[in-house]
Structures are given as C-alpha cells and as structure tokens.
Amino acid sequence: MLEAQPPADNSNSNLVRNIVLGVFGVYVLFSLYFSYQLNDRINLLEAKQTASEEKLGKKIAATQSEIQASSQDLSEKVGLTQKQIAARTAQLQRQQKASESRFTEEQQKQQQALGAVTGDVAGVKTEVAGTKTDIASTRTDLDATRAKLERTIGDLGQQSGLIATTREDLEVLKHKGDRNYFEFTLTKQKNPTPVSTVSLLLKKTDKKKGKFTLNVFADDRSIEKKDRNMNEPLQFYTGRDKMLYELVVFNIDKDKVTGYISTPKTAPAAVAR
C-alpha cells in the first residue's frame, strides 16, 4: 500500500509569494515607465509655453515701436492733424490690447493642458497605491484560505491530505501541486460518471442531514460509500500498485452532489471515454 505523503507547504508558500511579488514588480515597472512618459509631456508643454511667451513679447514690443514710428511719420511726413494722430494711436493701442488678450488666452490654454497632465500623474500614483493595497489584501485572503485547510483521517483510517471544503479551497490545493485534483458534479442517474481513472454513481442524497450514498467503480469492482457525511474524506485503493485515492463531497443538493477526487502525482492519467 502507498500512503499519501504530507505536502511541501514551505516550498509552495514561497512559490505563491514569489508569483505575487513578481506580478507587483511588473506592475510597478509599468507604472514608472508611464510616469516617465507623462513627465516628458509636461516638459514639452512647458517649453512650448515659454516659446509662446517670448514670441508674443517680441510682437508686443514691435507693436509699440510701430506706434511710436507711425506717430512720428504721421506728424513729420503726412502732416496730419493732432486728432488724426490720436485716432491712429488709439487704433494701434486697440491692436496691442487684442494681441495681449490672445496671449493671455493661449497662456490659459497651456496652463489647463499642464493641469490635465498633472492630474494624470496623480491618477497613476493613486492607482499604484491601490494596487499595493489589492496585493496585500489578496495575500491576506490566501493566507486565511490556507489556514482553513485541515488534515484529517479518512474512512479507511489512513492519514488524509489537506481537505478542501469549498471550490475556492480546491483551487488553492490545485495550485499547491502536491496531488492531482479532479472536480465533479454528480446527479442521480442510471449510468456512472467517469472521473479520473474511476467512475462514480450517485445513489442517494439527504441535504438536511448533509449525507449521501454513492458507488465507486474501480478495477472492475464496485465500492459502496453509504450514508457518508459532507467534507468527509472517503478513501479507496485502485490500480496495479494499489494507490490511495481520496474522494470529498463539499456540497449536497437534492439529487446532486459536488466534490473532487484527489490522486497521487504518480497515478495513471485519465483515459478518454
């Protein structure tokens, strides 16, 4: 007879922790790269704003020079009246104010664009902080799930492996990789249902009491598991080497049960039927 060996909890815990840290590292690298790209955009916008300010400043200075030159030219060459000169000066001043207004409007647009980019950077920082929180929460949930898994003695008196009492627990056991796990859902019917290298036939369920009866067909023989309890590890030997299989039902409904079969890693692969 072969007995189930205790799982290597430490190595698998390290594996889970390394996977979590690896995912977090990749996400942080991506966030840093995105922040670097946003900083480049901010620098480009600031350079454009500075160039616009210099250009408009030169234009204003040129306009003022034009006002002065025009006033002198009108007085000396054309001989316009003082009223005409004042009107021309007022017109040029209006043009100057219009240029200043356009400059102010463009400056406001640049500042709004800069504020939007700054908001994007703040959003990335917030997202990174949220990711840290999510990873910490996931790790806490995983530790809590692992703590719920228990060992017990099977119905054949053999030490059982870790027992999953929910589908979430079963996923944790699958990732540990100590044994093979085959999930099943059985309903009352005439023909057995193939699961792994055996077949199962549900005979009776009692949802209120949490009990069920089923038959295991293995090695051309039928093994009855009568009035068994939910979450009870049911054990049987099968195969040429008499390997120890375990069957656990973690949910019972009317005429239906859900659970899994656990087999050693060296057990034969299931045959297509």
C-alpha positions in Angstrom: 0.0 0.0 0.0 1.1 3.6 -0.7 0.1 6.3 1.7 -0.4 10.0 0.8 2.7 12.0 1.7 2.4 15.3 3.6 2.7 18.3 1.2 5.7 20.5 1.0 4.0 23.6 2.4 7.1 25.8 2.7 8.2 25.4 -1.0 4.7 26.1 -2.3 4.2 29.1 0.0 7.5 30.5 -1.3 6.2 29.9 -4.9 3.0 31.8 -4.2 4.8 34.6 -2.6 7.3 34.8 -5.5 4.5 34.9 -8.0 2.7 37.7 -6.1 5.9 39.7 -5.8 6.7 39.2 -9.5 3.3 40.5 -10.5 3.7 43.5 -8.3 7.2 44.2 -9.6 6.0 44.1 -13.3 3.1 46.5 -12.4 5.4 48.9 -10.6 7.9 48.9 -13.6 4.9 49.6 -16.0 3.7 52.5 -13.7 7.2 54.0 -13.6 7.5 53.9 -17.4 4.1 55.6 -17.7 5.1 58.3 -15.2 8.3 58.9 -17.2 6.3 59.4 -20.4 4.0 61.9 -18.7 6.9 63.9 -17.4 8.2 64.2 -21.0 4.8 65.6 -22.0 4.9 68.1 -19.2 8.4 69.3 -20.2 7.3 69.6 -23.8 4.3 71.7 -22.9 6.4 74.0 -20.6 8.9 74.5 -23.5 6.0 75.4 -25.9 4.6 77.9 -23.3 8.0 79.6 -22.9 8.4 79.9 -26.6 4.9 81.4 -27.0 5.6 83.9 -24.3 8.8 85.0 -25.9 7.2 85.3 -29.4 4.2 87.3 -28.1 6.6 89.5 -26.1 8.6 90.4 -29.2 5.3 91.0 -31.1 4.1 93.5 -28.4 7.5 95.3 -28.4 7.3 95.5 -32.2 3.8 96.9 -32.0 4.9 99.6 -29.5 7.7 100.6 -31.8 5.3 100.7 -34.7 3.0 103.0 -32.7 5.9 105.4 -32.0 7.2 105.3 -35.5 3.8 105.7 -37.0 3.1 108.8 -34.8 6.4 110.4 -35.9 5.8 109.5 -39.5 2.3 111.0 -39.5 3.5 114.2 -37.8 6.5 114.8 -40.0 5.7 113.5 -43.5 1.9 113.4 -43.9 1.2 116.5 -41.8 -2.0 115.0 -40.2 -3.8 116.9 -37.6 -3.4 116.1 -33.9 -6.9 114.5 -33.9 -5.9 112.1 -36.7 -2.7 111.2 -34.9 -4.6 110.4 -31.7 -7.1 108.3 -33.7 -4.3 106.3 -35.3 -2.6 105.9 -31.9 -5.9 104.6 -30.3 -6.3 102.1 -33.2 -2.8 100.8 -32.6 -3.4 100.6 -28.9 -6.5 98.5 -29.5 -4.5 96.2 -31.7 -2.0 95.9 -28.9 -4.7 95.0 -26.4 -6.1 92.4 -28.8 -2.6 90.9 -29.0 -2.3 90.8 -25.2 -5.8 89.2 -24.9 -4.8 86.5 -27.4 -1.6 85.9 -25.5 -3.5 85.6 -22.2 -6.0 83.2 -23.7 -3.2 81.0 -25.1 -1.4 81.1 -21.8 -4.6 79.9 -20.0 -4.9 77.0 -22.5 -1.3 76.0 -21.9 -1.9 76.0 -18.1 -5.1 74.0 -18.5 -3.2 71.4 -20.6 -0.5 71.3 -18.0 -3.0 70.8 -15.2 -4.6 67.9 -17.1 -1.2 66.1 -17.4 -0.5 66.8 -13.7 -3.9 65.2 -12.9 -2.9 62.1 -15.0 0.3 61.7 -13.0 -1.6 62.0 -9.7 -4.1 59.3 -11.0 -1.2 56.9 -11.8 0.2 57.4 -8.3 -3.2 56.7 -6.8 -3.6 53.6 -9.0 -0.2 52.3 -7.8 -1.2 52.8 -4.2 -4.4 51.0 -4.8 -2.6 48.1 -6.4 -0.4 47.7 -3.4 -3.5 47.5 -1.2 -5.1 44.9 -3.5 -1.9 42.7 -3.5 -1.8 42.9 0.3 -5.5 42.0 0.5 -5.0 39.1 -1.9 -2.1 37.8 0.2 -4.2 38.0 3.4 -7.1 36.1 1.8 -4.7 33.4 0.5 -3.2 33.0 4.0 -6.7 32.8 5.5 -7.7 30.2 3.0 -4.6 28.1 3.6 -5.3 28.3 7.4 -8.8 26.9 6.8 -7.4 23.7 5.1 -7.2 20.9 7.6 -5.9 17.4 7.7 -8.0 14.5 9.0 -8.3 10.7 9.0 -10.1 9.1 6.1 -12.8 6.4 6.3 -10.1 3.7 5.8 -8.2 5.0 8.8 -5.4 6.5 6.7 -4.0 10.0 7.2 -5.6 12.2 4.7 -4.1 15.2 2.8 -5.4 18.7 3.1 -9.2 18.8 2.7 -11.0 21.4 0.6 -14.5 22.3 1.8 -15.3 24.9 -0.9 -14.4 25.4 -4.6 -12.0 28.2 -3.5 -10.2 25.9 -1.2 -9.9 23.4 -4.0 -8.3 26.0 -6.3 -5.7 26.6 -3.6 -4.9 22.8 -3.4 -4.6 22.6 -7.2 -2.0 25.4 -7.1 0.0 23.7 -4.4 0.6 20.9 -6.8 1.1 18.1 -4.2 -1.6 15.8 -5.8 -3.9 15.7 -8.8 -7.4 17.0 -8.2 -10.5 16.2 -10.4 -13.7 18.1 -9.6 -17.1 16.5 -10.3 -20.8 17.2 -10.1 -23.0 14.1 -9.9 -26.7 13.7 -10.3 -28.9 10.7 -9.7 -28.9 8.7 -12.9 -28.6 5.1 -14.2 -25.1 5.3 -15.7 -21.9 6.0 -13.8 -19.9 9.2 -14.5 -16.2 8.9 -15.3 -13.9 10.9 -13.0 -10.1 10.5 -13.3 -9.5 6.7 -13.7 -12.6 5.6 -11.9 -16.4 6.1 -12.3 -19.0 7.4 -9.8 -22.7 6.7 -9.4 -24.8 8.8 -7.0 -27.4 6.7 -5.2 -29.0 8.9 -2.6 -28.7 12.4 -1.0 -30.0 13.9 2.2 -29.4 17.7 2.1 -30.9 18.3 5.5 -28.6 15.9 7.3 -25.6 16.5 4.9 -25.4 12.8 3.9 -25.1 10.9 0.7 -24.5 7.4 -0.8 -22.6 6.7 -3.9 -20.7 3.8 -5.6 -17.1 3.9 -6.8 -16.4 1.7 -9.8 -12.6 0.9 -10.0 -10.7 -2.2 -11.2 -13.8 -4.0 -12.3 -15.4 -3.8 -8.9 -17.9 -1.6 -7.1 -17.2 0.1 -3.8 -20.2 1.5 -1.9 -19.8 4.6 0.3 -23.1 4.6 2.2 -24.5 7.4 4.4 -21.3 9.4 4.2 -21.0 13.0 5.5 -20.2 16.1 3.6 -16.5 17.1 3.8 -15.6 13.5 4.9 -12.5 12.1 3.1 -13.5 8.8 1.5 -10.6 6.6 0.7 -10.1 3.6 -1.7 -7.2 1.8 -3.3 -7.0 1.3 -7.1 -4.6 0.4 -9.8 -1.9 -2.2 -10.2 0.1 -0.5 -7.5 -2.9 0.0 -5.2 -2.6 3.7 -5.0 -4.7 5.6 -2.3 -7.4 7.8 -3.9 -9.5 10.2 -1.8 -13.0 11.5 -2.6 -14.6 14.5 -0.9 -18.1 15.9 -1.3 -18.3 19.6 -0.2 -21.8 20.4 -1.4 -25.1 18.5 -1.3 -28.3 19.4 -3.0 -31.4 17.5 -3.8 -30.3 14.5 -6.0 -27.0 16.3 -6.7 -23.5 16.5 -5.1 -20.3 18.4 -5.9 -16.8 17.5 -4.9 -13.5 16.2 -6.1 -11.2 13.2 -6.3 -7.6 13.5 -5.1 -5.0 11.2 -6.6 -1.2 10.8 -6.1 1.0 12.7 -8.6 2.3 9.3 -9.9 -1.3 8.0 -10.6 -2.1 7.0 -14.2 -3.6 9.6 -16.4 -7.3 9.5 -17.1 -8.3 7.6 -20.2 -10.6 9.3 -22.7 -14.0 7.6 -22.7 
